[in-house]
Amino acid sequence: MNDQRQAVYIISVAAELAGVHPQTLRIYERKGLIEPFRTPGGTRRYSDGDIERLALIQELTQAGVNLEGVARILALREESKRLRNQVDRLRRLLEEADRRVGGRTSPVAREVSMRTLRQLPRSPRDLQ
């Protein structure tokens, strides 16, 4: 969910920035493609991140992807981001464990640890 402090654009401004009609934003929201912050009075507020997401949605739909396909692509992007974060965390944990143990592990255990580290992707491109 968007942080209220970051969600500053009202629907008309967000629509203009995204190059779409405000009704299109409402449709995207109903389809679950975007989730703007709601004020206590129910007014939608969009963040810069929402505007970037809208630009991606526009790019995909202009390329011929239907809204169901867009939803799937966005879900896969989120899953990819989650997995990259998990890989980064595992890499840090392995490196920390290796530092803590130092040279006290057996050569076989050290080789397994180093091989595991080498197999973990280092960047988003490595995950593709």
C-alpha positions as CSV (number, residue, x, y, z in Angstrom):
1,M,0.0,0.0,0.0
2,N,1.2,3.5,-0.7
3,D,2.5,5.8,2.0
4,Q,0.2,8.8,2.4
5,R,3.2,11.2,2.4
6,Q,4.3,9.8,-1.0
7,A,0.8,9.7,-2.6
8,V,0.4,13.3,-3.6
9,Y,-1.3,13.3,-7.0
10,I,-5.1,13.5,-7.4
11,I,-6.7,11.3,-10.1
12,S,-6.9,14.1,-12.7
13,V,-3.2,14.9,-12.3
14,A,-2.2,11.2,-12.2
15,A,-4.2,10.6,-15.4
16,E,-2.6,13.5,-17.2
17,L,0.9,12.4,-16.1
18,A,0.2,8.8,-17.3
19,G,-1.4,10.0,-20.5
20,V,-4.8,8.4,-19.9
21,H,-8.4,9.4,-19.0
22,P,-9.2,9.4,-15.2
23,Q,-11.9,6.7,-16.0
24,T,-9.0,4.4,-17.2
25,L,-7.4,4.7,-13.8
26,R,-10.7,3.7,-12.2
27,I,-10.8,0.6,-14.5
28,Y,-7.2,-0.3,-13.7
29,E,-8.1,0.0,-10.0
30,R,-11.1,-2.3,-10.4
31,K,-9.0,-4.8,-12.3
32,G,-6.4,-4.7,-9.4
33,L,-3.6,-3.3,-11.6
34,I,-3.1,-0.2,-9.4
35,E,-4.0,0.5,-5.7
36,P,-3.9,4.2,-5.0
37,F,-3.8,5.5,-1.5
38,R,-7.2,6.6,-0.2
39,T,-7.7,9.6,2.1
40,P,-10.1,9.2,5.0
41,G,-12.7,10.9,2.8
42,G,-12.1,8.3,0.1
43,T,-10.2,10.5,-2.4
44,R,-7.6,8.6,-4.5
45,R,-4.0,9.8,-4.2
46,Y,-1.3,8.5,-6.5
47,S,2.5,8.4,-5.8
48,D,5.4,8.6,-8.2
49,G,5.6,4.8,-8.0
50,D,2.0,4.6,-9.1
51,I,2.8,6.9,-12.0
52,E,5.7,4.7,-13.0
53,R,3.4,1.6,-12.8
54,L,0.8,3.3,-14.9
55,A,3.5,4.1,-17.5
56,L,4.4,0.4,-17.6
57,I,0.7,-0.5,-18.0
58,Q,0.4,1.9,-20.8
59,E,3.5,0.6,-22.5
60,L,2.2,-3.0,-22.3
61,T,-1.3,-2.2,-23.5
62,Q,0.0,-0.2,-26.4
63,A,2.2,-3.2,-27.3
64,G,-1.0,-5.3,-27.5
65,V,-1.1,-7.0,-24.1
66,N,-4.6,-7.2,-22.7
67,L,-5.3,-6.2,-19.1
68,E,-5.3,-9.9,-17.9
69,G,-1.8,-10.2,-19.4
70,V,-0.7,-7.0,-17.8
71,A,-1.9,-8.3,-14.5
72,R,0.1,-11.4,-14.9
73,I,3.2,-9.5,-16.0
74,L,2.9,-7.2,-13.0
75,A,2.5,-10.2,-10.7
76,L,5.6,-11.9,-12.2
77,R,7.6,-8.7,-11.8
78,E,6.6,-8.6,-8.1
79,E,7.6,-12.2,-7.6
80,S,10.9,-11.6,-9.4
81,K,11.6,-8.7,-7.0
82,R,10.7,-10.8,-4.0
83,L,13.0,-13.6,-5.2
84,R,15.9,-11.2,-5.9
85,N,15.5,-9.8,-2.3
86,Q,15.6,-13.4,-1.0
87,V,18.7,-14.2,-3.0
88,D,20.4,-11.1,-1.7
89,R,19.5,-12.0,1.9
90,L,20.7,-15.6,1.4
91,R,24.0,-14.3,-0.1
92,R,24.5,-12.0,2.9
93,L,23.8,-14.9,5.3
94,L,26.2,-17.2,3.6
95,E,28.9,-14.6,3.5
96,E,28.3,-13.7,7.2
97,A,28.4,-17.4,8.1
98,D,31.6,-17.8,6.2
99,R,33.2,-14.8,7.9
100,R,32.1,-16.1,11.4
101,V,33.5,-19.6,10.8
102,G,36.6,-18.4,9.1
103,G,39.0,-21.2,8.3
104,R,37.6,-23.5,10.9
105,T,35.4,-25.5,8.5
106,S,36.5,-28.5,6.6
107,P,37.7,-28.0,3.0
108,V,34.7,-29.8,1.7
109,A,32.2,-27.6,3.7
110,R,34.0,-24.5,2.5
111,E,33.9,-25.6,-1.1
112,V,30.2,-26.3,-0.9
113,S,29.6,-22.9,0.6
114,M,31.7,-21.1,-2.0
115,R,30.0,-23.1,-4.8
116,T,26.6,-22.1,-3.5
117,L,27.6,-18.4,-3.4
118,R,28.9,-18.6,-7.0
119,Q,25.6,-20.2,-8.1
120,L,23.4,-17.4,-6.6
121,P,22.6,-14.7,-9.1
122,R,24.4,-11.4,-8.6
123,S,22.1,-9.1,-10.5
124,P,18.6,-8.9,-11.9
125,R,20.0,-9.8,-15.3
126,D,21.3,-13.1,-13.9
127,L,17.8,-14.1,-13.0
128,Q,16.5,-13.7,-16.6
